[in-house]
Amino acid sequence: MTKADVKSYAKHGDLIALVAGKEEIALSEGGESVWLEVIKKMDEVYADLIGYEADLERKNGELEAARNFIQSVIASVSDVLIVCDERGAILQVNPAFEELAGRGEAELKGASVAALFVEQDEARAAAIVAGQARDPTSVELCFRTSNGPSDLMAINCSPLFDSGGRRAGAVFTGRPIGELRRAYEALHRAHVDLQQAQSRLVEQEKMASLGRLVAGVAHELNNPISFVYGNIHTLDRYRKAIAAYLETIHAGASAQERDKLRRASGIDAILADLEPLIDGTLEGAVRISEIVKNLRRLSFSTKAPREAVSLSKVVETAAQWASRSKKAKAKIVTRLEPELYASGQSGQIHSVLVNLIDNALDAVREAESPLVTITMRGEGDAAIVAVADNGKGVPEALRGRIFEPFFTTKAVGEGTGLGLWISYSIAHEHGGSIEYDAPPEGGARFTLRLPRATDGAGRA
């Protein structure tokens, strides 16, 4: 019953006394109307009392239901819960803490909360209870249990305030962090395994790209090597003819015999052919040397220093190698700017361009007149290379996923979905970007933007 209810009852009690007084007056005066008024007032007062009683019972029921609900919630919480007053005396604990401590709530009530912790943590717990901070405090402590010290617990201590906003104690909640640490370690191991798997897939994609490059390099090397090989055989045949001619001369042959052997061996033709033959052989050797130099520059290492890269040379090499490896029948049209340079690592830029051209060649395999166009331009501080094709393009619903790892529109076994993702990462590591758009004439266009650089002579 509230104070308001008591006052209400007192008020109506006075009214009853007043009514009784009036009743005596009415009876003494014989006023029948006054008597009826008294009875009416008494009925009203009684009805009010019945209403107050019903309201009080309803509120008591709601209060009991709320209390039971709170108790059930506290009992179902798996974290330990301890409530203490401002002196550190325990007011309430939940079943989770009873189970941990091995003692019931009746035994724990009134005990010092600091005494629940192991000896080395008692002082810290007491200081937290005695503290005046209004904000929660988080610490890692151990409780005393019937089986010895508990596992390390993550304890959160929050101040408890009364209805007037004054500090009335503290509330301790906590849970073992051993389980959390095990979960974190498992998550960390899974993360490491995922990174390793990702690295292996990236390396596999690099090896696949390297395989495509090797096919193109093999073709590029085959021409000058075959040329040099054939010239060497011709030179060896010339050497034998010249050696036989000199041997005849040294043997003292007559002038007539020497002339006859000279004509028969074609010495004059051999001497005339030696210079272009040697020049051609040297040209083939120089070509092989250039290809080897390009191979040495094609490194995936991120530690290589950045330099001014001639994009026209890289584009030419990338186009040749991609077309050779694909044995593509598509026409590749290039519009190059020899004086355009980008800042970066030539090997990585080369791998990006090979991948873009390779994808373009795949896209036009079924086109009637397959065409791949590569254009270059400078735009402010950016060096731009655009690779466009006249294939089917990418459906609009899939364009937002083009640069996602493992996403590919190719058939199973034809792509891992990592090529564009790796290229995208390389471009961003260089401070640039790769963008996709669909030209009005159809097909697809990938635009590579890289920081612009100057060559050794200071030209942009």
C-alpha positions in Angstrom: 0.0 0.0 0.0 1.4 3.4 -1.0 1.3 6.6 1.1 -1.3 8.0 -1.3 -3.6 5.0 -0.6 -3.2 5.5 3.2 -4.0 9.2 2.9 -7.1 8.3 0.7 -8.3 5.8 3.3 -7.8 8.4 6.1 -9.7 11.0 4.0 -12.6 8.6 3.6 -12.5 7.7 7.3 -13.0 11.4 8.2 -15.8 11.5 5.7 -17.5 8.5 7.4 -17.2 10.1 10.8 -18.7 13.3 9.3 -21.5 11.4 7.8 -22.2 9.6 11.1 -22.3 13.0 12.8 -24.8 14.3 10.3 -26.8 11.1 10.7 -27.3 11.8 14.4 -28.4 15.4 13.6 -30.7 14.2 10.8 -32.3 11.6 13.2 -32.7 14.1 15.9 -34.3 16.6 13.6 -36.3 13.8 11.8 -35.1 14.8 8.3 -35.8 11.8 6.1 -34.0 13.4 3.1 -30.9 13.9 5.1 -31.0 10.2 6.0 -31.1 9.2 2.4 -28.2 11.5 1.5 -26.1 9.8 4.3 -26.8 6.4 2.9 -25.9 7.5 -0.6 -22.6 9.0 0.6 -21.7 5.8 2.5 -22.4 3.7 -0.6 -20.0 6.0 -2.6 -17.3 5.7 0.0 -17.6 1.9 0.1 -17.5 1.7 -3.7 -14.3 3.8 -3.7 -12.8 1.5 -1.1 -13.5 -1.6 -3.2 -12.0 0.1 -6.2 -8.8 1.1 -4.3 -8.5 -2.5 -3.0 -8.8 -3.9 -6.5 -6.3 -1.5 -7.9 -3.9 -2.3 -5.1 -4.2 -6.0 -5.8 -3.6 -5.4 -9.5 -0.5 -3.4 -8.8 0.8 -5.9 -6.4 0.3 -8.6 -9.0 2.2 -6.6 -11.6 5.0 -6.0 -9.1 5.3 -9.7 -8.3 5.3 -10.6 -12.0 8.0 -8.0 -12.7 10.0 -9.3 -9.8 9.7 -12.9 -11.0 10.7 -11.9 -14.5 13.8 -10.1 -13.3 14.7 -13.1 -11.1 14.2 -15.5 -14.0 16.4 -13.3 -16.2 19.1 -13.1 -13.6 18.9 -16.9 -13.0 19.3 -17.6 -16.8 22.3 -15.3 -17.3 25.4 -17.4 -17.8 27.7 -14.6 -16.7 28.4 -14.3 -13.0 26.6 -11.5 -11.2 27.4 -10.0 -7.8 25.6 -7.0 -6.2 27.1 -5.3 -3.2 26.4 -2.2 -1.1 28.7 0.8 -0.7 30.7 -1.0 2.0 31.3 -4.0 -0.2 28.9 -6.3 1.5 27.2 -8.7 -0.8 23.5 -8.1 -1.4 22.7 -10.6 -4.1 24.4 -13.2 -6.4 23.0 -15.2 -9.3 23.0 -19.0 -9.7 25.9 -18.8 -12.1 28.1 -17.4 -9.4 26.8 -19.8 -6.8 27.8 -22.7 -9.0 31.3 -21.1 -9.6 31.9 -20.4 -5.9 30.4 -23.6 -4.7 28.3 -21.8 -2.1 24.6 -20.7 -1.9 23.3 -17.1 -1.9 22.3 -17.4 1.8 25.9 -18.1 2.7 27.3 -15.4 0.5 25.0 -12.6 1.6 26.7 -10.1 3.8 30.2 -11.3 3.1 32.8 -8.9 1.7 32.9 -8.9 -2.1 36.7 -8.4 -2.0 37.1 -11.7 -0.1 35.6 -13.5 -3.1 38.7 -12.9 -5.1 42.1 -14.5 -4.8 44.6 -12.9 -2.5 46.5 -11.0 -5.2 43.3 -9.5 -6.6 41.6 -8.6 -3.2 43.1 -5.1 -3.0 42.1 -4.3 -6.6 38.5 -5.4 -6.0 38.3 -3.4 -2.8 39.6 -0.3 -4.6 37.0 -0.7 -7.3 34.2 -0.9 -4.8 35.5 2.1 -2.9 36.0 4.1 -6.0 33.8 7.1 -6.8 33.9 6.7 -10.6 30.5 6.8 -12.2 31.6 4.9 -15.3 32.0 1.1 -15.6 35.5 -0.4 -14.9 36.8 -3.5 -16.7 39.5 -5.7 -15.1 40.8 -9.3 -15.3 40.6 -11.1 -12.0 40.3 -14.6 -10.5 37.7 -15.7 -7.9 38.2 -18.1 -5.0 36.3 -21.3 -5.5 35.9 -24.6 -3.6 38.3 -26.1 -6.1 40.9 -23.3 -5.9 41.3 -20.2 -8.1 39.0 -19.9 -11.0 40.0 -19.3 -14.6 40.9 -15.7 -15.4 37.7 -13.7 -15.6 36.9 -10.5 -17.5 35.1 -8.5 -14.8 33.0 -5.5 -15.5 32.2 -3.3 -12.4 29.4 -0.8 -12.7 28.3 1.6 -9.9 24.9 1.1 -8.3 22.8 4.2 -7.7 19.7 4.6 -5.5 16.5 6.5 -6.6 18.1 9.8 -5.6 21.1 9.3 -7.8 23.5 8.6 -4.9 26.1 5.8 -5.1 24.6 2.8 -3.2 27.1 0.1 -4.1 28.4 -1.8 -7.1 27.5 -4.5 -9.6 30.1 -7.1 -10.7 29.5 -9.1 -13.9 32.1 -11.4 -15.5 32.8 -14.3 -17.7 35.8 -16.6 -18.2 38.0 -15.3 -21.0 39.7 -18.6 -21.6 36.9 -19.5 -23.9 37.1 -16.2 -25.6 40.8 -16.6 -26.1 40.4 -20.0 -27.5 37.8 -18.7 -29.9 40.1 -15.8 -30.8 43.0 -18.2 -31.4 40.8 -20.5 -33.6 39.6 -17.4 -35.5 43.2 -16.3 -35.9 44.3 -19.7 -37.2 41.4 -19.7 -39.6 42.4 -16.2 -40.8 46.0 -17.4 -41.3 44.9 -20.5 -43.2 42.7 -18.3 -45.4 45.6 -15.9 -46.1 47.8 -18.9 -46.9 45.2 -20.4 -49.2 44.7 -17.0 -50.8 48.5 -16.6 -51.3 48.6 -20.1 -52.9 45.8 -19.2 -55.3 47.5 -15.9 -56.2 50.7 -17.8 -56.8 48.8 -20.3 -59.0 47.3 -17.5 -61.0 50.8 -16.0 -61.4 52.1 -19.3 -62.6 49.2 -19.6 -65.0 50.0 -16.1 -66.3 53.7 -17.1 -66.5 52.7 -20.2 -68.5 50.9 -18.0 -71.0 53.8 -15.7 -71.2 56.3 -18.6 -71.7 54.2 -19.8 -74.6 54.6 -16.3 -76.2 58.3 -16.1 -75.3 58.9 -19.5 -76.8 57.5 -18.3 -80.1 59.4 -15.1 -79.9 62.7 -16.9 -79.2 62.0 -19.6 -81.8 62.3 -17.2 -84.8 65.8 -15.7 -84.0 67.1 -19.0 -82.7 66.1 -20.8 -85.8 67.6 -18.0 -87.9 70.9 -18.2 -86.0 70.9 -22.0 -86.0 70.4 -22.0 -89.8 73.1 -19.4 -90.3 75.6 -21.4 -88.2 75.0 -24.5 -90.4 75.7 -22.4 -93.5 78.8 -20.8 -92.0 80.0 -24.3 -91.1 79.5 -25.4 -94.7 81.4 -22.2 -95.9 84.2 -23.0 -93.4 84.7 -26.4 -94.9 84.8 -25.1 -98.5 87.3 -22.4 -97.6 89.4 -24.8 -95.6 89.6 -27.2 -98.6 90.5 -24.4 -100.9 93.3 -23.1 -98.6 94.6 -26.7 -98.2 94.9 -27.0 -102.0 96.8 -23.7 -102.1 99.2 -24.7 -99.4 99.8 -28.1 -101.1 101.3 -26.2 -104.0 98.5 -26.6 -106.6 98.9 -24.8 -109.9 97.1 -21.7 -110.8 94.8 -23.6 -113.1 93.9 -26.1 -110.4 93.3 -23.4 -107.9 90.9 -21.5 -110.3 89.1 -24.7 -111.1 88.6 -25.4 -107.3 87.7 -21.8 -106.7 84.9 -22.0 -109.2 83.8 -25.5 -108.1 83.6 -24.5 -104.4 81.9 -21.1 -105.1 84.6 -19.3 -103.1 83.6 -15.9 -104.5 79.9 -16.4 -103.7 80.9 -17.6 -100.2 83.0 -14.5 -99.5 80.2 -12.2 -100.8 77.7 -14.0 -98.5 79.8 -14.0 -95.4 79.1 -10.4 -94.4 75.3 -10.4 -94.6 75.3 -13.9 -93.0 77.3 -12.7 -90.1 75.2 -9.5 -89.8 72.0 -11.6 -89.8 73.4 -13.9 -87.1 74.4 -11.0 -84.9 70.9 -9.5 -85.4 69.3 -12.7 -84.3 71.6 -12.9 -81.2 70.8 -9.3 -80.3 67.1 -10.1 -80.6 67.5 -13.1 -78.3 69.4 -10.8 -75.9 66.6 -8.3 -75.9 64.0 -10.9 -75.2 66.1 -12.2 -72.3 66.4 -8.7 -70.9 62.7 -8.3 -71.0 62.3 -11.6 -69.2 64.6 -10.4 -66.5 62.6 -7.2 -66.0 59.3 -9.1 -65.7 59.4 -9.6 -62.0 56.5 -9.9 -59.6 58.6 -8.7 -56.7 57.2 -5.7 -54.8 60.6 -4.8 -53.6 61.9 -3.8 -57.0 62.5 0.0 -57.3 60.1 2.0 -59.3 61.3 3.6 -62.5 60.1 5.5 -65.6 58.5 2.8 -67.7 58.0 3.4 -71.5 54.3 2.3 -71.8 54.6 2.0 -75.6 57.3 -0.7 -75.3 55.5 -2.5 -72.6 52.2 -2.5 -74.6 54.0 -3.8 -77.7 55.6 -6.6 -75.8 52.5 -7.5 -73.9 50.4 -7.5 -77.1 52.9 -9.8 -78.9 53.2 -12.3 -76.0 49.4 -12.4 -75.3 48.6 -13.0 -79.0 51.3 -15.6 -79.3 50.2 -17.5 -76.2 46.5 -17.5 -77.3 47.3 -18.1 -81.0 44.7 -15.5 -81.5 43.2 -14.7 -84.9 41.9 -11.3 -83.7 43.3 -8.1 -85.1 45.1 -6.0 -82.6 45.2 -2.3 -83.4 47.5 -0.1 -81.3 47.6 3.7 -81.1 50.8 4.3 -79.0 52.5 7.4 -77.7 56.3 6.7 -77.6 57.0 9.6 -75.3 54.4 8.5 -72.6 56.0 7.2 -69.4 54.5 5.8 -66.2 56.1 5.5 -62.7 56.2 1.9 -61.5 57.7 -1.5 -62.0 57.8 -2.6 -65.6 57.3 -6.3 -64.8 54.1 -5.7 -62.8 52.7 -3.3 -65.4 53.5 -5.8 -68.1 51.6 -8.5 -66.2 48.5 -6.2 -65.9 48.5 -5.4 -69.6 49.0 -9.0 -70.6 46.0 -9.9 -68.5 43.8 -7.2 -69.9 44.8 -8.1 -73.5 44.4 -11.8 -72.8 40.8 -11.2 -71.5 40.0 -9.1 -74.5 41.2 -11.9 -76.9 39.0 -14.4 -75.0 36.1 -12.0 -75.3 36.3 -11.8 -79.1 36.8 -15.5 -79.9 33.2 -15.8 -81.2 33.0 -12.4 -82.9 32.7 -12.3 -86.7 35.5 -9.7 -87.1 37.4 -10.0 -83.8 39.1 -6.7 -82.9 41.1 -5.6 -79.9 42.1 -1.9 -79.7 44.8 -0.6 -77.4 45.1 3.2 -77.1 47.3 5.4 -74.9 47.1 9.0 -73.8 48.4 11.4 -71.2 45.9 13.2 -69.0 47.4 15.6 -66.4 49.5 13.6 -64.0 48.1 10.3 -65.3 49.3 7.9 -68.0 46.3 6.0 -69.4 46.1 2.8 -71.4 42.7 1.6 -72.6 42.1 -2.0 -73.9 38.8 -2.3 -75.8 37.2 -5.3 -77.6 34.2 -5.9 -79.8 33.0 -8.9 -77.9 29.7 -9.4 -76.1 30.7 -7.3 -73.1 29.8 -7.9 -69.4 26.1 -8.0 -68.4 25.1 -5.0 -66.4 24.0 -7.1 -63.4 27.6 -8.5 -63.1 29.6 -5.3 -63.7 29.8 -4.5 -60.0 31.6 -7.9 -59.3 34.2 -7.7 -62.1 37.1 -7.0 -59.7 36.0 -9.4 -57.0 38.4 -12.3 -56.3 37.3 -15.7 -57.8 34.6 -14.1 -59.9 34.8 -15.0 -63.6 32.4 -15.2 -66.5 34.6 -17.8 -68.2 33.7 -21.4 -68.4 34.8 -23.8 -65.7 38.5 -24.6 -66.1 39.2 -21.5 -68.3 39.8 -19.0 -65.5 40.3 -18.7 -61.7 38.7 -15.3 -61.4 41.9 -13.9 -59.9 43.5 -12.2 -62.9 41.5 -8.9 -62.8 41.7 -8.9 -59.0 45.5 -9.1 -59.0 45.6 -6.5 -61.8 43.3 -4.2 -59.7 45.6 -4.7 -56.7 48.8 -4.0 -58.6 47.2 -0.8 -60.1 46.3 0.5 -56.7 49.7 -0.4 -55.3 51.1 1.9 -58.0 48.8 4.7 -57.0 46.5 4.2 -60.0 43.3 2.4 -60.9 41.5 0.1 -63.3 38.0 1.0 -64.5 35.5 -0.9 -66.7 32.9 0.7 -69.0 30.9 -0.4 -72.0 31.6 1.7 -75.1 28.6 3.0 -77.2 29.6 0.7 -80.1 29.5 -2.4 -77.8 32.0 -4.7 -76.3 34.1 -3.9 -73.2 36.8 -1.4 -72.3 39.2 -1.6 -69.4 41.1 1.6 -68.6 44.4 1.5 -66.7 45.5 4.7 -65.0 49.0 5.0 -63.7 51.0 7.9 -62.2 52.8 9.7 -65.1 56.6 9.9 -65.0 59.4 11.6 -67.0 62.1 9.7 -68.9 65.8 10.0 -68.2 65.9 13.2 -70.3 63.2 14.8 -68.2 60.5 14.6 -70.8 56.9 13.9 -69.6 
